[in-house]
Amino acid sequence: MRITKRSAAPEAPGITATARVDRRTDAVLARLRPGEIAVIDHPDLDRATAQRLVDLTPALVVNASAFVTGRHPARGAALLLAAGIRLLDRAGTDVFAGVRDGREVRVHDGVVHVGDVALGRGTELTDELLAEHTDAAAARMAAQLVTVTHNATEVLRSEEDLVLHGTGTPRLQTQLRGRDVLVVADGPDLASELRGIRPWLRHQQVVVIAVDRAADVLAEHGIRADVVVLSAGDSGSSARALRAAHDVVVLGAAAADHEALERMGITALSLDTAVAGVDAAVLLASVSEARLVVTAGQHADLADLLDRRDAAASALVARLRAGPQLVDARVLPHLWTGSVRSWHLWLVLLVGVLAVVAAIAVTPVGRAWLDVDLRDLTDSIRGLFR
């Protein structure tokens, strides 16, 4: 469907387009079309959500909250600006009262208009202004990290049986014990990470666990997910990707999620946990005694960890549990190249020479040569003892 922008008046300045409005960012993403205006309420917009917005190419993103609140240097706004998408920061919650979803709105000089009525005012975010917000937030990272570690203690207390003992994990058809496992979540750099680990995937028998819509992203790259982990209420994975997997695991105990899958002809397993999807997948691989757990799409360096907001604590707990099993997909190409070593070539050459000698030895000419060589060798040995 082709979407065209219409102005309430031809001479009206600013950006005029259809608005997609909801306090839940996922709901906006489900309805947003290229060239429209996304109206969200998402403080500290993270990179993963920002990448989904970039893929949908809106004309403008209006955030009722702050793209960077100051708690930590959230990375989502920078990704949107780099893609050429304009941002209106701190527009206020009045926009939700006055703008209906699907209504045409106009944004000019930081003001959101519906017809001739001004409903909210924000600040257009530029690279320079974002840099100021980000620098100020970086100075407060220590306090945010203290909060994350405190929350991690609460997560560990509530998820003790799963994290420490593996209690409650479903019995999968896919064998994880002793195998290399790739846990994939949708993220801004996933495509480049998958290209980097292609040699490893080709040469090793890797079990692939996809989290939510990552199953479809993998399918686009010609990779089938063996296990799909679905967050509670997630509907972002296609039926084709789910049917192709050997196991589908639903987090939480909501009957509605299982009923929706059963209508697709899919029988799902349950993992009753409140941790985020990618962290549940890491825990599942770790407690199942996987030999190696490689994560792609989402990572746990300090900036990315804090960027996950409410899920930061569960990410910290999951990665502490995985410990030495865990490897980042961005690092794997430096650790495993699959290249041939020189001694491999010498070994192949030696085996080839021995094979040729053995083949010649069974021929009449070969036996004659060996008889002559053995007689000469025997005479030489006898001469040494005379």
Salt bridges, closest charged atoms under 4 A:
ASP22 OD1 - ARG24 NE 3.64
ASP22 OD2 - ARG31 NH2 3.61
ASP26 OD1 - ARG52 NH1 3.02
GLU36 OE1 - ARG20 NE 2.98
ASP41 OD2 - ARG23 NH1 3.34
ASP44 OD2 - ARG71 NH2 2.95
ASP46 OD1 - HIS42 NE2 3.28
ASP89 OD2 - ARG90 NE 3.27
ASP101 OD2 - ARG20 NH1 3.34
ASP101 OD2 - ARG31 NE 3.30
GLU104 OE2 - ARG6 NE 3.82
ASP109 OD2 - HIS108 NE2 3.16
GLU124 OE2 - ARG86 NE 2.92
GLU154 OE2 - ARG157 NH1 2.87
ASP180 OD1 - ARG291 NH2 2.86
ASP189 OD2 - ARG47 NH2 3.23
GLU193 OE2 - HIS299 NE2 2.72
ASP226 OD1 - ARG224 NH2 3.42
ASP226 OD1 - HIS246 ND1 3.92
ASP279 OD2 - ARG308 NH2 2.95
ASP279 OD1 - ARG319 NH1 3.16
GLU289 OE1 - ARG177 NE 3.04
ASP301 OD2 - ARG330 NH2 3.13
ASP304 OD1 - ARG75 NH1 2.87
ASP328 OD2 - HIS299 ND1 2.79
ASP328 OD2 - ARG330 NH2 3.08
